[in-house]
Amino acid sequence: METLDLLRSGQLEGTKKLNLACGLTQFPAEIFALADSLEVLELSNNHFKCLPEAFGQLKQLKIVFFNNNEFEEMPAVLSQCPALSMVGFKSNKITSFGAHVLPPTVRWLILTDNRLEQLPASIGRLSQLQKLMLAGNKLRSLPDAMAACLNLELIRLAANCLTALPDWLFTLPRLSWLAYAGNPCCIAAPSVEQSLPEISWMDLELGAVLGQGASGIISKGLWQANDPQTKQPQTKDVAIKVFKGEITSDGLPADEMRACIAAGAHNHLVSVLGKLTDHPEAKAGLVLSFIPPDYKNLGAPPDLDTCTRDTYPSKPTFSLATILRIAQGIAAAAAHLHARGIMHGDLYAHNILVDETGASLLGDFGAASFYDATDPVSSQAMARLEVRAFGCLLEDLLDRYAVEDVTQTERQAMIERLRTLQQDCMTPVPSLRPLFHEICDRLEALNPAFGAF
């Protein structure tokens, strides 16, 4: 409330960012005094149901959040904000999304966890839309007009009522990250849970929190287990992920757990050791292999500026050997998943752990979805969509290549071959992209050349 007091006393003149996520029941009219400067407005965790008509005075506003409010319809006055690029209405009660309620400048739209049954055809006018979060609604279909959203790169459709995914979705030239689990159109997860060992909470000792995401909390742990050969008790370092159970921006934690289990074992995936049982609060969870601390996240999630592309420390650089090793590992992991009919859905550097040598592990199945790997048409369409995500990753790595010796023409030739592969993966015609097994072959073919210098 301190910020509200400062606003009302006129002490925030000229401010560009304002955070009033503080349980308000009435929209503060004093906000309009900042119309000439305000660019970012955080009004989440309030009790708003509508916006005043004067909201259109905020001509400089670029980013606005109304998460966890009580809106039942999208406010039409938003269309009067000509600079708006990011709009968040997560966890409201929205059932109505009228035509032309958003300006065509919107790049990032968050409508997760609402009650929408349909979208207006006018959403196809959002020509700059890159990121669309729709998980946890009641959508039965997507308007065909969305085929005009040619800049769309990431869409979250999990936990809706979709009976089919439209064909045009797989023709979008930039779409790279798709999540759609928890819809009627999804095929069932392979029945592998029965073969996964159950690990009792009573046999685990919980340690420090290693990380926390939207779907759950990962902690270090000790597992008291019997050695499979000697049958003697042994203590093993593990990671324990306990799921929260609520809808996330990617989908439902239960779907994440099923995908994580179905992925099975692979050298470049974080291994699942068992399914958690006997949790004191009856929460679901997984016991995972513990990753040594010398493994670090390859990148950080996108920010408000990059929207769909990962961020990195100011000037990270990678040797050619490291780039090649990361690319080979992640391509192999993706090929393994797609052979099992699993789309990862979030193939990003921030979901990859690497050590100094480039050894890599792909994790986080929060956006994963199942598809029929025996259907050559649909399975290849799914795979080629995710191939573009791999292309984005490879582009990030190549853009951060540390030139080791510009006189080595062989080294430069290899960089050019990797760059050609990256461009092939990102071609705007999805049907022309290589499949992951072809990517693995092309990367493997570089090994003899690499050993020559």
C-alpha positions as CSV (number, residue, x, y, z in Angstrom):
1,M,0.0,0.0,0.0
2,E,3.0,2.3,0.3
3,T,3.2,2.6,-3.5
4,L,-0.5,3.5,-3.6
5,D,0.2,6.3,-1.0
6,L,3.1,7.6,-3.1
7,L,0.9,7.6,-6.2
8,R,-1.9,9.5,-4.5
9,S,0.5,12.0,-3.1
10,G,1.9,12.7,-6.6
11,Q,5.4,11.5,-5.8
12,L,5.5,9.0,-8.7
13,E,5.4,11.6,-11.5
14,G,7.3,10.4,-14.6
15,T,7.5,6.8,-13.4
16,K,7.6,4.1,-16.1
17,K,6.8,1.0,-13.9
18,L,4.0,0.7,-11.4
19,N,3.2,-2.3,-9.2
20,L,-0.2,-2.2,-7.3
21,A,-0.8,-5.9,-6.8
22,C,-2.3,-5.4,-3.4
23,G,-5.9,-6.6,-3.1
24,L,-7.6,-3.4,-4.5
25,T,-11.3,-3.4,-5.2
26,Q,-11.4,-0.1,-7.1
27,F,-9.2,1.1,-9.9
28,P,-7.0,4.0,-8.7
29,A,-7.9,7.0,-10.9
30,E,-4.5,8.5,-10.0
31,I,-2.8,6.1,-12.4
32,F,-4.0,8.3,-15.3
33,A,-1.7,11.1,-14.1
34,L,1.1,8.9,-15.3
35,A,-0.3,8.6,-18.8
36,D,2.7,10.3,-20.4
37,S,5.3,8.0,-18.9
38,L,3.8,4.7,-17.7
39,E,5.0,1.7,-19.7
40,V,4.6,-1.3,-17.3
41,L,1.6,-1.7,-15.1
42,E,1.2,-4.6,-12.6
43,L,-2.3,-4.9,-11.3
44,S,-2.4,-8.6,-10.4
45,N,-3.9,-10.0,-7.2
46,N,-6.7,-7.5,-7.0
47,H,-10.5,-7.8,-7.3
48,F,-11.1,-5.9,-10.6
49,K,-14.0,-6.9,-12.8
50,C,-13.8,-4.2,-15.4
51,L,-11.6,-1.2,-16.5
52,P,-12.6,2.4,-16.7
53,E,-13.1,3.9,-20.1
54,A,-10.3,6.3,-19.3
55,F,-7.8,3.4,-19.4
56,G,-7.3,4.3,-23.1
57,Q,-5.4,7.4,-22.0
58,L,-2.4,5.2,-21.2
59,K,-0.9,5.7,-24.6
60,Q,2.7,4.7,-23.6
61,L,1.6,1.5,-21.9
62,K,3.5,-1.6,-23.2
63,I,3.0,-4.3,-20.6
64,V,0.0,-4.8,-18.3
65,F,-0.8,-7.7,-15.9
66,F,-4.3,-8.4,-14.5
67,N,-3.5,-11.9,-13.2
68,N,-5.7,-13.2,-10.3
69,N,-8.5,-10.7,-10.7
70,E,-12.2,-11.3,-11.4
71,F,-12.7,-10.3,-15.0
72,E,-15.4,-12.2,-16.9
73,E,-14.8,-10.6,-20.2
74,M,-11.8,-9.0,-22.0
75,P,-12.0,-5.2,-21.6
76,A,-12.5,-3.6,-25.0
77,V,-10.8,-0.4,-23.8
78,L,-7.5,-2.2,-24.2
79,S,-7.8,-1.6,-28.0
80,Q,-7.2,2.1,-27.3
81,C,-3.7,1.5,-26.0
82,P,-1.6,1.7,-29.2
83,A,1.8,0.6,-27.7
84,L,0.5,-2.5,-25.9
85,S,2.7,-5.5,-26.5
86,M,2.1,-7.8,-23.5
87,V,-1.2,-8.5,-21.8
88,G,-1.7,-10.9,-18.9
89,F,-5.1,-12.2,-17.6
90,K,-4.1,-15.4,-16.0
91,S,-6.5,-17.0,-13.5
92,N,-9.5,-14.8,-14.0
93,K,-13.1,-15.9,-14.8
94,I,-13.1,-14.8,-18.5
95,T,-15.8,-16.4,-20.6
96,S,-16.1,-13.6,-23.3
97,F,-13.5,-12.4,-25.7
98,G,-15.0,-9.9,-28.0
99,A,-13.8,-8.9,-31.5
100,H,-11.1,-6.3,-31.8
101,V,-10.5,-5.8,-28.1
102,L,-6.8,-5.9,-28.5
103,P,-4.5,-3.6,-30.5
104,P,-2.5,-5.2,-33.4
105,T,0.7,-4.5,-31.5
106,V,0.3,-7.3,-29.0
107,R,3.1,-9.9,-29.1
108,W,2.4,-11.8,-25.9
109,L,-1.0,-12.8,-24.6
110,I,-1.6,-14.7,-21.4
111,L,-5.1,-16.2,-20.8
112,T,-4.1,-19.3,-18.8
113,D,-6.7,-20.7,-16.4
114,N,-9.9,-18.9,-17.5
115,R,-13.3,-20.2,-18.9
116,L,-13.0,-19.4,-22.6
117,E,-15.0,-21.6,-24.9
118,Q,-14.0,-19.8,-28.1
119,L,-11.7,-17.1,-29.5
120,P,-12.8,-14.4,-31.9
121,A,-11.8,-14.6,-35.5
122,S,-10.3,-11.1,-35.1
123,I,-7.4,-12.7,-33.2
124,G,-6.0,-13.4,-36.7
125,R,-5.4,-9.6,-37.0
126,L,-2.7,-9.8,-34.3
127,S,0.0,-10.0,-36.9
128,Q,2.8,-9.4,-34.3
129,L,1.6,-12.2,-31.9
130,Q,4.5,-14.4,-30.9
131,K,3.4,-16.1,-27.7
132,L,-0.1,-17.2,-26.8
133,M,-0.9,-18.9,-23.5
134,L,-4.3,-20.6,-23.4
135,A,-3.8,-23.6,-21.1
136,G,-6.7,-24.4,-18.7
137,N,-9.7,-23.0,-20.6
138,K,-12.6,-24.7,-22.3
139,L,-11.7,-24.2,-26.0
140,R,-13.2,-26.7,-28.4
141,S,-11.5,-25.3,-31.5
142,L,-9.3,-22.5,-32.8
143,P,-10.5,-20.0,-35.4
144,D,-9.2,-20.6,-38.9
145,A,-8.4,-16.9,-39.0
146,M,-5.5,-17.6,-36.7
147,A,-3.6,-19.0,-39.7
148,A,-2.8,-15.4,-40.4
149,C,-0.7,-15.2,-37.2
150,L,2.5,-15.8,-39.1
151,N,4.7,-14.6,-36.3
152,L,3.3,-17.1,-33.7
153,E,6.2,-19.0,-32.2
154,L,4.8,-20.5,-29.0
155,I,1.3,-21.6,-28.1
156,R,0.1,-23.4,-25.0
157,L,-3.2,-25.3,-25.5
158,A,-3.1,-27.9,-22.8
159,A,-6.1,-28.7,-20.6
160,N,-8.8,-27.5,-23.0
161,C,-11.5,-29.4,-24.8
162,L,-9.9,-29.5,-28.3
163,T,-11.1,-32.5,-30.3
164,A,-8.5,-31.9,-33.0
165,L,-5.6,-29.7,-33.8
166,P,-6.1,-27.7,-37.0
167,D,-4.0,-28.5,-40.0
168,W,-3.0,-24.8,-40.5
169,L,-1.2,-25.0,-37.1
170,F,1.6,-27.1,-38.7
171,T,2.0,-24.7,-41.6
172,L,2.9,-21.7,-39.5
173,P,6.4,-20.7,-40.5
174,R,7.7,-19.8,-37.1
175,L,5.8,-22.1,-34.7
176,S,8.4,-23.9,-32.5
177,W,7.0,-24.6,-29.1
178,L,3.6,-26.3,-28.8
179,A,1.8,-27.9,-25.8
180,Y,-1.6,-29.6,-26.0
181,A,-1.7,-32.4,-23.4
182,G,-5.0,-32.9,-21.6
183,N,-7.3,-32.4,-24.6
184,P,-9.7,-35.0,-26.0
185,C,-7.6,-35.1,-29.2
186,C,-4.6,-36.4,-27.3
187,I,-3.7,-40.1,-27.5
188,A,-3.2,-41.9,-24.2
189,A,0.2,-42.0,-22.6
190,P,2.0,-45.4,-23.0
191,S,1.3,-47.6,-20.0
192,V,4.8,-47.6,-18.5
193,E,3.9,-46.4,-15.0
194,Q,3.3,-50.0,-13.9
195,S,7.0,-50.9,-14.6
196,L,8.4,-47.9,-12.8
197,P,9.6,-48.6,-9.2
198,E,7.6,-47.1,-6.4
199,I,9.8,-45.2,-3.8
200,S,8.2,-44.5,-0.5
201,W,8.5,-41.0,1.1
202,M,9.6,-42.9,4.2
203,D,12.7,-44.1,2.5
204,L,13.8,-40.5,1.5
205,E,15.5,-37.8,3.5
206,L,14.6,-34.4,2.1
207,G,17.5,-31.9,1.7
208,A,17.9,-28.4,0.3
209,V,15.6,-27.0,-2.4
210,L,17.4,-27.2,-5.8
211,G,14.8,-25.4,-7.8
212,Q,11.2,-24.4,-8.0
213,G,9.0,-24.2,-11.1
214,A,5.3,-23.6,-11.9
215,S,4.5,-27.3,-11.6
216,G,6.5,-28.3,-8.5
217,I,9.5,-28.1,-6.2
218,I,12.7,-30.1,-6.7
219,S,14.8,-30.8,-3.6
220,K,18.0,-32.8,-3.1
221,G,17.4,-36.0,-1.2
222,L,18.9,-39.2,0.1
223,W,17.3,-42.5,-0.8
224,Q,17.8,-45.4,1.5
225,A,17.6,-48.4,-0.9
226,N,18.9,-51.9,-1.2
227,D,21.8,-52.5,-3.7
228,P,20.2,-54.6,-6.5
229,Q,23.2,-57.0,-6.6
230,T,24.3,-57.3,-2.9
231,K,20.8,-56.6,-1.5
232,Q,22.6,-54.6,1.2
233,P,21.3,-51.2,2.3
234,Q,22.8,-48.2,0.5
235,T,22.3,-44.4,0.5
236,K,22.0,-42.7,-2.9
237,D,21.9,-39.0,-3.8
238,V,18.7,-38.2,-5.7
239,A,16.5,-35.3,-6.7
240,I,12.9,-35.3,-5.5
241,K,10.2,-33.5,-7.5
242,V,6.9,-33.0,-5.6
243,F,4.1,-31.7,-7.9
244,K,1.9,-28.8,-6.7
245,G,-1.2,-30.1,-8.6
246,E,-2.5,-26.8,-10.0
247,I,-2.7,-25.8,-13.7
248,T,0.4,-24.1,-14.9
249,S,1.1,-22.0,-18.0
250,D,2.2,-25.2,-19.7
251,G,-0.5,-27.5,-18.6
252,L,-1.4,-30.0,-15.9
253,P,1.4,-31.5,-13.6
254,A,-0.2,-35.0,-14.0
255,D,0.5,-34.8,-17.8
256,E,4.1,-33.7,-17.1
257,M,4.6,-36.7,-14.8
258,R,3.2,-39.1,-17.4
259,A,5.5,-37.7,-20.1
260,C,8.5,-37.8,-17.9
261,I,8.0,-41.4,-17.1
262,A,7.2,-42.4,-20.7
263,A,10.4,-40.7,-21.9
264,G,12.4,-43.6,-20.5
265,A,16.1,-43.8,-20.1
266,H,18.5,-41.9,-22.4
267,N,22.1,-40.6,-21.9
268,H,20.9,-37.0,-22.6
269,L,17.7,-37.0,-20.5
270,V,17.4,-36.6,-16.7
271,S,16.7,-40.1,-15.5
272,V,13.6,-41.1,-13.6
273,L,14.3,-43.5,-10.8
274,G,10.9,-44.1,-9.4
275,K,7.4,-42.8,-8.6
276,L,6.9,-41.2,-5.2
277,T,4.4,-42.9,-2.8
278,D,3.3,-42.3,0.7
279,H,3.7,-38.5,0.6
280,P,2.3,-37.0,3.9
281,E,0.0,-34.7,1.9
282,A,-0.8,-37.3,-0.7
283,K,1.0,-35.3,-3.4
284,A,2.3,-36.9,-6.6
285,G,6.0,-36.9,-7.2
286,L,9.0,-38.4,-8.9
287,V,12.5,-39.4,-7.7
288,L,15.1,-38.4,-10.3
289,S,18.8,-39.0,-10.6
290,F,20.9,-36.3,-8.9
291,I,22.8,-34.1,-11.3
292,P,26.2,-33.1,-10.1
293,P,26.6,-29.4,-9.3
294,D,29.1,-28.9,-12.1
295,Y,26.1,-29.0,-14.5
296,K,24.6,-25.6,-15.1
297,N,21.6,-24.3,-17.0
298,L,22.7,-23.5,-20.5
299,G,20.5,-20.4,-20.7
300,A,17.8,-18.5,-18.8
301,P,14.1,-18.2,-19.8
302,P,12.9,-15.5,-22.2
303,D,12.3,-12.0,-20.7
304,L,9.8,-9.3,-21.5
305,D,11.9,-8.1,-24.3
306,T,13.0,-11.4,-26.0
307,C,9.4,-12.8,-25.6
308,T,10.1,-16.3,-27.1
309,R,13.9,-16.5,-27.2
310,D,16.1,-17.5,-24.2
311,T,18.4,-15.1,-22.5
312,Y,22.1,-15.6,-21.7
313,P,24.7,-14.0,-19.5
314,S,26.2,-10.9,-21.0
315,K,28.9,-12.6,-23.1
316,P,28.9,-16.4,-22.9
317,T,31.1,-18.0,-25.5
318,F,31.3,-21.6,-26.6
319,S,34.1,-23.5,-28.3
320,L,33.3,-25.4,-31.5
321,A,33.8,-28.7,-29.7
322,T,31.2,-27.6,-27.0
323,I,28.7,-26.5,-29.6
324,L,29.0,-29.7,-31.5
325,R,28.7,-31.9,-28.4
326,I,25.6,-30.0,-27.1
327,A,23.9,-30.1,-30.5
328,Q,24.6,-33.9,-30.8
329,G,23.3,-34.6,-27.3
330,I,20.1,-32.7,-27.5
331,A,19.3,-33.9,-31.1
332,A,19.8,-37.4,-29.9
333,A,17.5,-36.8,-26.9
334,A,14.8,-35.3,-29.2
335,A,15.1,-38.1,-31.7
336,H,14.6,-40.6,-28.8
337,L,11.5,-38.7,-27.6
338,H,9.9,-38.5,-31.0
339,A,10.5,-42.2,-31.6
340,R,8.3,-42.7,-28.6
341,G,5.6,-40.2,-29.8
342,I,6.6,-37.5,-27.3
343,M,6.9,-33.8,-28.2
344,H,8.9,-32.1,-25.6
345,G,7.2,-28.8,-26.2
346,D,9.7,-26.6,-24.4
347,L,13.0,-27.4,-26.1
348,Y,15.0,-24.4,-24.8
349,A,18.5,-23.8,-23.4
350,H,17.0,-23.0,-20.0
351,N,15.7,-26.6,-19.8
352,I,19.2,-28.0,-20.6
353,L,21.9,-28.7,-18.1
354,V,25.5,-28.8,-19.4
355,D,29.0,-29.2,-17.9
356,E,32.1,-27.4,-19.1
357,T,32.8,-30.1,-21.8
358,G,29.3,-29.7,-23.4
359,A,27.8,-32.9,-21.9
360,S,24.1,-32.1,-21.9
361,L,20.9,-33.3,-20.2
362,L,17.4,-32.2,-21.4
363,G,14.8,-31.9,-18.6
364,D,11.4,-30.3,-17.7
365,F,8.5,-32.1,-19.4
366,G,5.9,-29.6,-18.3
367,A,4.9,-28.8,-21.8
368,A,5.2,-32.3,-23.2
369,S,2.5,-33.9,-25.3
370,F,1.9,-37.4,-26.8
371,Y,1.1,-38.1,-30.4
372,D,0.8,-41.2,-32.7
373,A,4.3,-42.0,-33.8
374,T,3.0,-44.7,-36.2
375,D,1.1,-42.0,-38.3
376,P,3.8,-40.8,-40.7
377,V,2.0,-37.6,-41.7
378,S,1.1,-36.3,-38.3
379,S,4.2,-37.5,-36.6
380,Q,6.5,-35.8,-39.1
381,A,4.5,-32.6,-38.8
382,M,4.9,-32.7,-35.0
383,A,8.6,-33.4,-35.2
384,R,9.4,-30.7,-37.8
385,L,7.6,-28.2,-35.6
386,E,10.0,-29.0,-32.8
387,V,13.0,-29.1,-35.2
388,R,12.6,-25.3,-35.5
389,A,13.0,-25.1,-31.7
390,F,16.3,-27.0,-32.1
391,G,17.3,-24.6,-34.8
392,C,16.7,-21.7,-32.5
393,L,19.0,-23.4,-29.9
394,L,21.7,-24.0,-32.5
395,E,21.4,-20.4,-33.6
396,D,22.0,-19.2,-30.1
397,L,25.0,-21.4,-29.7
398,L,26.6,-20.4,-33.0
399,D,25.9,-16.7,-32.3
400,R,28.1,-17.2,-29.2
401,Y,30.9,-19.1,-30.9
402,A,34.3,-18.1,-29.5
403,V,36.6,-17.7,-32.5
404,E,39.5,-20.0,-31.7
405,D,41.8,-19.5,-34.7
406,V,40.5,-17.7,-37.7
407,T,43.3,-19.1,-39.8
408,Q,41.9,-22.6,-39.6
409,T,39.8,-22.9,-42.7
410,E,38.6,-26.4,-41.7
411,R,37.2,-25.0,-38.5
412,Q,35.4,-22.2,-40.4
413,A,34.0,-24.7,-42.9
414,M,32.5,-26.7,-40.0
415,I,30.9,-23.6,-38.6
416,E,29.4,-23.0,-42.0
417,R,28.0,-26.5,-42.1
418,L,26.5,-26.1,-38.7
419,R,25.0,-22.7,-39.8
420,T,23.5,-24.4,-42.8
421,L,22.0,-27.1,-40.6
422,Q,20.6,-24.4,-38.3
423,Q,19.0,-22.5,-41.3
424,D,17.6,-25.8,-42.6
425,C,15.9,-26.4,-39.2
426,M,14.4,-22.9,-39.3
427,T,13.2,-22.8,-42.8
428,P,9.7,-21.1,-42.9
429,V,8.4,-24.1,-44.9
430,P,8.0,-26.8,-42.2
431,S,7.8,-29.7,-44.6
432,L,11.3,-28.9,-45.8
433,R,12.9,-29.2,-42.4
434,P,15.0,-32.3,-41.6
435,L,13.7,-34.8,-39.1
436,F,15.7,-35.4,-35.9
437,H,17.3,-38.7,-37.0
438,E,18.5,-36.8,-40.1
439,I,19.9,-34.0,-37.9
440,C,21.7,-36.6,-35.8
441,D,23.3,-38.1,-39.0
442,R,24.4,-34.7,-40.2
443,L,26.0,-33.9,-36.8
444,E,27.6,-37.3,-36.6
445,A,29.2,-36.7,-40.1
446,L,31.0,-33.8,-38.6
447,N,33.0,-35.9,-36.2
448,P,35.7,-37.1,-38.6
449,A,36.2,-33.5,-39.8
450,F,36.4,-32.2,-36.3
451,G,39.1,-34.8,-35.3
452,A,41.3,-33.5,-38.1
453,F,42.1,-30.2,-36.3
